[in-house]
Amino acid sequence: GERGAEQLAAALKAPAAAALQELDLRSNPLGDGGGGSICKGLDIGENALTDASCEALARLVTSAPRLRRLVLRGYLFEPTRIGDDGGQVLARAVGQLSRFCTGETSCKGRASKTFELDLDYQQVGCRTAVEMSRHCGAWSRFSAFNTEISTAGATALANALKARSTETAGGETIALAPHRLNVAQCRIAPCAVELLRRSGITRLDCHGQRTQKPAVRAAC
């Protein structure tokens, strides 16, 4: 729980913690308070986190130089999980990792760091997808399995990924990192699924789309 997380956070400040390479804290009831206590150097999932913890998690993303993946899978039956408010905060933090070289021909515009973000089973939707679409240069994998991402969000991702796949620098095609996207069991219309398939993405998982809400269905 939160008290244990506070004790763990204190232990991680000890000199011996410098040797730590990996720590798995899945399926513990840390809550937002516990997540905020220890997220200075960890990625955590299945811990009943909500939007309240995302500012701290975003600081982790932007401040941990070797962090390449943040796993924040939610509990499917938790009534309150990370939604679009928190998802946008995380997406903007990922966007800050996009550091393109300028004036260096050896770099050819590639980002110096690509990131993997896993928000499976959270309550993120269109706004998070749109924000992620604005930062395609910063991430190589985005997993949003069984979330509320719908047609509009998927369309934004498809258009951004397609533009990114044809990007050039100095007249030369950029050798971009592969993009992998998991939006299976979301609420995406067939037309947007087809756009994703044509976007040049390296790997796409989009099976088992759920019934769309009426307002979403009309958007396609």
ChimeraX commands (.cxc) that place a marker at each C-alpha (Angstrom):
marker #1 position 0.00,0.00,0.00 radius 0.5
marker #1 position 0.92,3.65,0.24 radius 0.5
marker #1 position 2.83,3.23,3.51 radius 0.5
marker #1 position 4.94,0.45,2.03 radius 0.5
marker #1 position 5.59,2.61,-1.03 radius 0.5
marker #1 position 6.88,5.41,1.19 radius 0.5
marker #1 position 9.26,2.98,2.91 radius 0.5
marker #1 position 10.41,1.65,-0.46 radius 0.5
marker #1 position 11.00,5.19,-1.73 radius 0.5
marker #1 position 13.22,5.86,1.29 radius 0.5
marker #1 position 15.15,2.63,0.68 radius 0.5
marker #1 position 15.70,3.55,-2.97 radius 0.5
marker #1 position 17.57,6.67,-1.84 radius 0.5
marker #1 position 20.21,4.53,-0.10 radius 0.5
marker #1 position 23.61,4.09,-1.85 radius 0.5
marker #1 position 22.99,0.36,-2.34 radius 0.5
marker #1 position 19.98,1.16,-4.56 radius 0.5
marker #1 position 22.35,2.42,-7.26 radius 0.5
marker #1 position 22.88,-1.21,-8.30 radius 0.5
marker #1 position 19.17,-1.78,-8.92 radius 0.5
marker #1 position 18.41,-2.56,-12.56 radius 0.5
marker #1 position 14.79,-3.67,-12.50 radius 0.5
marker #1 position 11.92,-3.69,-10.02 radius 0.5
marker #1 position 8.50,-5.19,-10.69 radius 0.5
marker #1 position 5.70,-3.71,-8.58 radius 0.5
marker #1 position 2.70,-4.83,-10.58 radius 0.5
marker #1 position -0.57,-5.75,-8.86 radius 0.5
marker #1 position 0.07,-3.86,-5.63 radius 0.5
marker #1 position -2.47,-1.39,-4.20 radius 0.5
marker #1 position -0.06,1.54,-4.25 radius 0.5
marker #1 position -2.67,4.13,-5.18 radius 0.5
marker #1 position -1.82,7.64,-6.31 radius 0.5
marker #1 position 0.02,8.52,-3.10 radius 0.5
marker #1 position 2.23,5.46,-3.33 radius 0.5
marker #1 position 2.87,5.98,-7.02 radius 0.5
marker #1 position 3.93,9.55,-6.40 radius 0.5
marker #1 position 6.31,8.39,-3.66 radius 0.5
marker #1 position 8.34,6.02,-5.79 radius 0.5
marker #1 position 7.96,7.15,-9.39 radius 0.5
marker #1 position 11.30,8.96,-9.39 radius 0.5
marker #1 position 12.90,5.90,-10.93 radius 0.5
marker #1 position 10.28,3.24,-11.65 radius 0.5
marker #1 position 7.63,2.27,-14.14 radius 0.5
marker #1 position 4.47,0.86,-12.57 radius 0.5
marker #1 position 1.26,-0.74,-13.79 radius 0.5
marker #1 position -1.88,-2.35,-12.36 radius 0.5
marker #1 position -1.66,-0.19,-9.26 radius 0.5
marker #1 position -5.02,1.64,-9.23 radius 0.5
marker #1 position -3.49,4.88,-10.53 radius 0.5
marker #1 position -5.63,7.77,-11.73 radius 0.5
marker #1 position -5.07,11.15,-13.37 radius 0.5
marker #1 position -3.81,12.49,-10.03 radius 0.5
marker #1 position -0.52,10.61,-10.34 radius 0.5
marker #1 position 0.23,11.54,-13.96 radius 0.5
marker #1 position 2.09,14.79,-13.27 radius 0.5
marker #1 position 4.59,12.85,-11.14 radius 0.5
marker #1 position 4.82,10.11,-13.74 radius 0.5
marker #1 position 5.41,12.71,-16.43 radius 0.5
marker #1 position 8.34,14.08,-14.45 radius 0.5
marker #1 position 9.72,10.55,-14.34 radius 0.5
marker #1 position 9.48,10.26,-18.12 radius 0.5
marker #1 position 11.34,13.51,-18.76 radius 0.5
marker #1 position 13.96,13.17,-16.03 radius 0.5
marker #1 position 15.07,9.52,-16.20 radius 0.5
marker #1 position 17.77,9.46,-18.91 radius 0.5
marker #1 position 17.73,5.71,-19.45 radius 0.5
marker #1 position 14.02,5.06,-19.18 radius 0.5
marker #1 position 12.69,3.73,-22.47 radius 0.5
marker #1 position 9.37,2.20,-21.44 radius 0.5
marker #1 position 6.60,3.14,-19.05 radius 0.5
marker #1 position 3.98,0.47,-18.33 radius 0.5
marker #1 position 0.77,1.80,-16.81 radius 0.5
marker #1 position -1.75,-0.93,-17.44 radius 0.5
marker #1 position -4.98,-0.37,-15.57 radius 0.5
marker #1 position -7.41,-2.63,-13.76 radius 0.5
marker #1 position -10.28,-3.26,-16.17 radius 0.5
marker #1 position -12.98,-3.14,-13.48 radius 0.5
marker #1 position -11.68,-0.15,-11.50 radius 0.5
marker #1 position -14.31,2.59,-11.80 radius 0.5
marker #1 position -11.73,5.38,-11.95 radius 0.5
marker #1 position -8.54,4.96,-13.94 radius 0.5
marker #1 position -6.21,7.19,-15.95 radius 0.5
marker #1 position -8.34,9.18,-18.38 radius 0.5
marker #1 position -7.70,11.78,-21.03 radius 0.5
marker #1 position -6.57,14.47,-18.58 radius 0.5
marker #1 position -3.76,12.26,-17.33 radius 0.5
marker #1 position -3.17,10.70,-20.74 radius 0.5
marker #1 position -2.52,14.08,-22.31 radius 0.5
marker #1 position -0.06,14.95,-19.55 radius 0.5
marker #1 position 1.85,11.73,-20.23 radius 0.5
marker #1 position 1.73,12.22,-23.99 radius 0.5
marker #1 position 3.17,15.73,-23.69 radius 0.5
marker #1 position 5.94,14.37,-21.48 radius 0.5
marker #1 position 6.77,11.79,-24.15 radius 0.5
marker #1 position 6.76,14.63,-26.67 radius 0.5
marker #1 position 9.48,16.41,-24.73 radius 0.5
marker #1 position 11.79,13.48,-25.47 radius 0.5
marker #1 position 11.84,14.35,-29.15 radius 0.5
marker #1 position 15.25,15.92,-29.60 radius 0.5
marker #1 position 16.18,16.33,-33.23 radius 0.5
marker #1 position 19.74,17.08,-34.27 radius 0.5
marker #1 position 20.32,20.26,-36.23 radius 0.5
marker #1 position 23.33,20.91,-38.39 radius 0.5
marker #1 position 24.67,17.38,-37.97 radius 0.5
marker #1 position 24.56,15.34,-41.17 radius 0.5
marker #1 position 25.19,12.09,-39.31 radius 0.5
marker #1 position 21.94,12.45,-37.43 radius 0.5
marker #1 position 19.67,13.19,-40.42 radius 0.5
marker #1 position 16.92,14.47,-38.14 radius 0.5
marker #1 position 16.43,11.30,-36.09 radius 0.5
marker #1 position 15.20,11.61,-32.55 radius 0.5
marker #1 position 17.84,10.80,-29.97 radius 0.5
marker #1 position 15.37,8.84,-27.85 radius 0.5
marker #1 position 12.28,6.81,-28.68 radius 0.5
marker #1 position 9.86,5.73,-26.02 radius 0.5
marker #1 position 7.32,2.99,-25.36 radius 0.5
marker #1 position 4.12,3.87,-23.50 radius 0.5
marker #1 position 1.63,1.24,-22.35 radius 0.5
marker #1 position -1.82,2.45,-21.23 radius 0.5
marker #1 position -3.77,-0.79,-21.69 radius 0.5
marker #1 position -7.12,-0.94,-19.88 radius 0.5
marker #1 position -6.99,2.71,-18.89 radius 0.5
marker #1 position -9.80,5.18,-19.68 radius 0.5
marker #1 position -7.83,7.26,-22.17 radius 0.5
marker #1 position -9.57,8.23,-25.39 radius 0.5
marker #1 position -9.49,10.59,-28.32 radius 0.5
marker #1 position -7.63,13.48,-26.68 radius 0.5
marker #1 position -4.77,11.23,-25.60 radius 0.5
marker #1 position -4.52,9.70,-29.08 radius 0.5
marker #1 position -4.47,13.12,-30.71 radius 0.5
marker #1 position -1.74,14.30,-28.33 radius 0.5
marker #1 position 0.33,11.18,-29.07 radius 0.5
marker #1 position -0.12,11.84,-32.79 radius 0.5
marker #1 position 1.60,15.20,-32.34 radius 0.5
marker #1 position 4.74,13.52,-31.00 radius 0.5
marker #1 position 5.34,10.56,-33.32 radius 0.5
marker #1 position 9.03,11.40,-33.41 radius 0.5
marker #1 position 9.38,10.64,-29.72 radius 0.5
marker #1 position 7.81,7.20,-29.42 radius 0.5
marker #1 position 8.27,3.85,-31.11 radius 0.5
marker #1 position 5.46,1.92,-29.42 radius 0.5
marker #1 position 2.09,3.00,-28.04 radius 0.5
marker #1 position -0.20,0.37,-26.54 radius 0.5
marker #1 position -3.77,1.34,-25.69 radius 0.5
marker #1 position -5.52,-2.03,-25.66 radius 0.5
marker #1 position -9.16,-1.93,-24.54 radius 0.5
marker #1 position -9.30,1.82,-24.01 radius 0.5
marker #1 position -11.77,4.48,-25.19 radius 0.5
marker #1 position -9.76,5.52,-28.27 radius 0.5
marker #1 position -12.25,6.04,-31.09 radius 0.5
marker #1 position -12.36,6.91,-34.77 radius 0.5
marker #1 position -11.19,10.53,-34.45 radius 0.5
marker #1 position -8.16,9.60,-32.34 radius 0.5
marker #1 position -7.21,6.73,-34.63 radius 0.5
marker #1 position -7.52,8.99,-37.68 radius 0.5
marker #1 position -5.20,11.55,-36.11 radius 0.5
marker #1 position -2.63,8.82,-35.38 radius 0.5
marker #1 position -2.92,7.42,-38.91 radius 0.5
marker #1 position -2.38,10.81,-40.56 radius 0.5
marker #1 position 0.58,11.64,-38.34 radius 0.5
marker #1 position 2.23,8.26,-38.84 radius 0.5
marker #1 position 1.78,8.46,-42.61 radius 0.5
marker #1 position 3.35,11.92,-42.72 radius 0.5
marker #1 position 6.15,10.72,-40.48 radius 0.5
marker #1 position 6.89,7.69,-42.68 radius 0.5
marker #1 position 7.60,9.94,-45.66 radius 0.5
marker #1 position 9.56,12.62,-43.78 radius 0.5
marker #1 position 12.82,13.78,-45.30 radius 0.5
marker #1 position 15.79,15.79,-44.11 radius 0.5
marker #1 position 18.09,17.60,-46.50 radius 0.5
marker #1 position 16.44,15.91,-49.45 radius 0.5
marker #1 position 17.06,12.42,-48.03 radius 0.5
marker #1 position 14.49,10.07,-46.56 radius 0.5
marker #1 position 15.00,9.78,-42.81 radius 0.5
marker #1 position 15.73,6.32,-41.42 radius 0.5
marker #1 position 13.04,6.38,-38.77 radius 0.5
marker #1 position 12.57,4.03,-35.86 radius 0.5
marker #1 position 9.72,1.55,-36.40 radius 0.5
marker #1 position 6.34,2.37,-34.92 radius 0.5
marker #1 position 4.20,-0.25,-33.21 radius 0.5
marker #1 position 0.63,0.51,-32.22 radius 0.5
marker #1 position -1.88,-1.58,-30.27 radius 0.5
marker #1 position -5.42,-0.24,-30.38 radius 0.5
marker #1 position -7.22,-3.59,-30.24 radius 0.5
marker #1 position -10.65,-3.71,-28.61 radius 0.5
marker #1 position -11.13,0.05,-28.74 radius 0.5
marker #1 position -13.96,1.92,-30.48 radius 0.5
marker #1 position -12.53,2.56,-33.95 radius 0.5
marker #1 position -14.61,2.48,-37.13 radius 0.5
marker #1 position -13.45,0.32,-40.08 radius 0.5
marker #1 position -12.58,3.39,-42.16 radius 0.5
marker #1 position -10.05,4.56,-39.55 radius 0.5
marker #1 position -8.66,1.05,-39.11 radius 0.5
marker #1 position -7.96,1.02,-42.83 radius 0.5
marker #1 position -6.20,4.40,-42.57 radius 0.5
marker #1 position -3.96,2.97,-39.84 radius 0.5
marker #1 position -3.12,-0.02,-42.03 radius 0.5
marker #1 position -2.07,2.32,-44.83 radius 0.5
marker #1 position -0.06,4.64,-42.59 radius 0.5
marker #1 position 3.27,2.85,-43.00 radius 0.5
marker #1 position 3.25,1.61,-39.42 radius 0.5
marker #1 position 5.56,-1.32,-38.74 radius 0.5
marker #1 position 3.17,-3.32,-36.57 radius 0.5
marker #1 position -0.52,-2.72,-35.92 radius 0.5
marker #1 position -2.85,-4.65,-33.63 radius 0.5
marker #1 position -6.44,-3.51,-34.09 radius 0.5
marker #1 position -8.59,-6.63,-33.76 radius 0.5
marker #1 position -11.92,-6.89,-31.96 radius 0.5
marker #1 position -13.18,-3.32,-32.09 radius 0.5
marker #1 position -16.08,-2.71,-29.72 radius 0.5
marker #1 position -19.40,-1.13,-30.61 radius 0.5
marker #1 position -19.00,2.59,-31.04 radius 0.5
marker #1 position -21.02,5.16,-29.19 radius 0.5
marker #1 position -23.55,6.96,-31.47 radius 0.5
marker #1 position -21.67,10.27,-31.50 radius 0.5
marker #1 position -18.44,8.49,-32.38 radius 0.5
marker #1 position -20.08,6.43,-35.12 radius 0.5
marker #1 position -21.31,9.59,-36.81 radius 0.5
marker #1 position -17.77,11.01,-36.94 radius 0.5
marker #1 position -16.61,8.51,-39.56 radius 0.5
marker link #1:1,2 radius 0.2
marker link #1:2,3 radius 0.2
marker link #1:3,4 radius 0.2
marker link #1:4,5 radius 0.2
marker link #1:5,6 radius 0.2
marker link #1:6,7 radius 0.2
marker link #1:7,8 radius 0.2
marker link #1:8,9 radius 0.2
marker link #1:9,10 radius 0.2
marker link #1:10,11 radius 0.2
marker link #1:11,12 radius 0.2
marker link #1:12,13 radius 0.2
marker link #1:13,14 radius 0.2
marker link #1:14,15 radius 0.2
marker link #1:15,16 radius 0.2
marker link #1:16,17 radius 0.2
marker link #1:17,18 radius 0.2
marker link #1:18,19 radius 0.2
marker link #1:19,20 radius 0.2
marker link #1:20,21 radius 0.2
marker link #1:21,22 radius 0.2
marker link #1:22,23 radius 0.2
marker link #1:23,24 radius 0.2
marker link #1:24,25 radius 0.2
marker link #1:25,26 radius 0.2
marker link #1:26,27 radius 0.2
marker link #1:27,28 radius 0.2
marker link #1:28,29 radius 0.2
marker link #1:29,30 radius 0.2
marker link #1:30,31 radius 0.2
marker link #1:31,32 radius 0.2
marker link #1:32,33 radius 0.2
marker link #1:33,34 radius 0.2
marker link #1:34,35 radius 0.2
marker link #1:35,36 radius 0.2
marker link #1:36,37 radius 0.2
marker link #1:37,38 radius 0.2
marker link #1:38,39 radius 0.2
marker link #1:39,40 radius 0.2
marker link #1:40,41 radius 0.2
marker link #1:41,42 radius 0.2
marker link #1:42,43 radius 0.2
marker link #1:43,44 radius 0.2
marker link #1:44,45 radius 0.2
marker link #1:45,46 radius 0.2
marker link #1:46,47 radius 0.2
marker link #1:47,48 radius 0.2
marker link #1:48,49 radius 0.2
marker link #1:49,50 radius 0.2
marker link #1:50,51 radius 0.2
marker link #1:51,52 radius 0.2
marker link #1:52,53 radius 0.2
marker link #1:53,54 radius 0.2
marker link #1:54,55 radius 0.2
marker link #1:55,56 radius 0.2
marker link #1:56,57 radius 0.2
marker link #1:57,58 radius 0.2
marker link #1:58,59 radius 0.2
marker link #1:59,60 radius 0.2
marker link #1:60,61 radius 0.2
marker link #1:61,62 radius 0.2
marker link #1:62,63 radius 0.2
marker link #1:63,64 radius 0.2
marker link #1:64,65 radius 0.2
marker link #1:65,66 radius 0.2
marker link #1:66,67 radius 0.2
marker link #1:67,68 radius 0.2
marker link #1:68,69 radius 0.2
marker link #1:69,70 radius 0.2
marker link #1:70,71 radius 0.2
marker link #1:71,72 radius 0.2
marker link #1:72,73 radius 0.2
marker link #1:73,74 radius 0.2
marker link #1:74,75 radius 0.2
marker link #1:75,76 radius 0.2
marker link #1:76,77 radius 0.2
marker link #1:77,78 radius 0.2
marker link #1:78,79 radius 0.2
marker link #1:79,80 radius 0.2
marker link #1:80,81 radius 0.2
marker link #1:81,82 radius 0.2
marker link #1:82,83 radius 0.2
marker link #1:83,84 radius 0.2
marker link #1:84,85 radius 0.2
marker link #1:85,86 radius 0.2
marker link #1:86,87 radius 0.2
marker link #1:87,88 radius 0.2
marker link #1:88,89 radius 0.2
marker link #1:89,90 radius 0.2
marker link #1:90,91 radius 0.2
marker link #1:91,92 radius 0.2
marker link #1:92,93 radius 0.2
marker link #1:93,94 radius 0.2
marker link #1:94,95 radius 0.2
marker link #1:95,96 radius 0.2
marker link #1:96,97 radius 0.2
marker link #1:97,98 radius 0.2
marker link #1:98,99 radius 0.2
marker link #1:99,100 radius 0.2
marker link #1:100,101 radius 0.2
marker link #1:101,102 radius 0.2
marker link #1:102,103 radius 0.2
marker link #1:103,104 radius 0.2
marker link #1:104,105 radius 0.2
marker link #1:105,106 radius 0.2
marker link #1:106,107 radius 0.2
marker link #1:107,108 radius 0.2
marker link #1:108,109 radius 0.2
marker link #1:109,110 radius 0.2
marker link #1:110,111 radius 0.2
marker link #1:111,112 radius 0.2
marker link #1:112,113 radius 0.2
marker link #1:113,114 radius 0.2
marker link #1:114,115 radius 0.2
marker link #1:115,116 radius 0.2
marker link #1:116,117 radius 0.2
marker link #1:117,118 radius 0.2
marker link #1:118,119 radius 0.2
marker link #1:119,120 radius 0.2
marker link #1:120,121 radius 0.2
marker link #1:121,122 radius 0.2
marker link #1:122,123 radius 0.2
marker link #1:123,124 radius 0.2
marker link #1:124,125 radius 0.2
marker link #1:125,126 radius 0.2
marker link #1:126,127 radius 0.2
marker link #1:127,128 radius 0.2
marker link #1:128,129 radius 0.2
marker link #1:129,130 radius 0.2
marker link #1:130,131 radius 0.2
marker link #1:131,132 radius 0.2
marker link #1:132,133 radius 0.2
marker link #1:133,134 radius 0.2
marker link #1:134,135 radius 0.2
marker link #1:135,136 radius 0.2
marker link #1:136,137 radius 0.2
marker link #1:137,138 radius 0.2
marker link #1:138,139 radius 0.2
marker link #1:139,140 radius 0.2
marker link #1:140,141 radius 0.2
marker link #1:141,142 radius 0.2
marker link #1:142,143 radius 0.2
marker link #1:143,144 radius 0.2
marker link #1:144,145 radius 0.2
marker link #1:145,146 radius 0.2
marker link #1:146,147 radius 0.2
marker link #1:147,148 radius 0.2
marker link #1:148,149 radius 0.2
marker link #1:149,150 radius 0.2
marker link #1:150,151 radius 0.2
marker link #1:151,152 radius 0.2
marker link #1:152,153 radius 0.2
marker link #1:153,154 radius 0.2
marker link #1:154,155 radius 0.2
marker link #1:155,156 radius 0.2
marker link #1:156,157 radius 0.2
marker link #1:157,158 radius 0.2
marker link #1:158,159 radius 0.2
marker link #1:159,160 radius 0.2
marker link #1:160,161 radius 0.2
marker link #1:161,162 radius 0.2
marker link #1:162,163 radius 0.2
marker link #1:163,164 radius 0.2
marker link #1:164,165 radius 0.2
marker link #1:165,166 radius 0.2
marker link #1:166,167 radius 0.2
marker link #1:167,168 radius 0.2
marker link #1:168,169 radius 0.2
marker link #1:169,170 radius 0.2
marker link #1:170,171 radius 0.2
marker link #1:171,172 radius 0.2
marker link #1:172,173 radius 0.2
marker link #1:173,174 radius 0.2
marker link #1:174,175 radius 0.2
marker link #1:175,176 radius 0.2
marker link #1:176,177 radius 0.2
marker link #1:177,178 radius 0.2
marker link #1:178,179 radius 0.2
marker link #1:179,180 radius 0.2
marker link #1:180,181 radius 0.2
marker link #1:181,182 radius 0.2
marker link #1:182,183 radius 0.2
marker link #1:183,184 radius 0.2
marker link #1:184,185 radius 0.2
marker link #1:185,186 radius 0.2
marker link #1:186,187 radius 0.2
marker link #1:187,188 radius 0.2
marker link #1:188,189 radius 0.2
marker link #1:189,190 radius 0.2
marker link #1:190,191 radius 0.2
marker link #1:191,192 radius 0.2
marker link #1:192,193 radius 0.2
marker link #1:193,194 radius 0.2
marker link #1:194,195 radius 0.2
marker link #1:195,196 radius 0.2
marker link #1:196,197 radius 0.2
marker link #1:197,198 radius 0.2
marker link #1:198,199 radius 0.2
marker link #1:199,200 radius 0.2
marker link #1:200,201 radius 0.2
marker link #1:201,202 radius 0.2
marker link #1:202,203 radius 0.2
marker link #1:203,204 radius 0.2
marker link #1:204,205 radius 0.2
marker link #1:205,206 radius 0.2
marker link #1:206,207 radius 0.2
marker link #1:207,208 radius 0.2
marker link #1:208,209 radius 0.2
marker link #1:209,210 radius 0.2
marker link #1:210,211 radius 0.2
marker link #1:211,212 radius 0.2
marker link #1:212,213 radius 0.2
marker link #1:213,214 radius 0.2
marker link #1:214,215 radius 0.2
marker link #1:215,216 radius 0.2
marker link #1:216,217 radius 0.2
marker link #1:217,218 radius 0.2
marker link #1:218,219 radius 0.2
marker link #1:219,220 radius 0.2
view
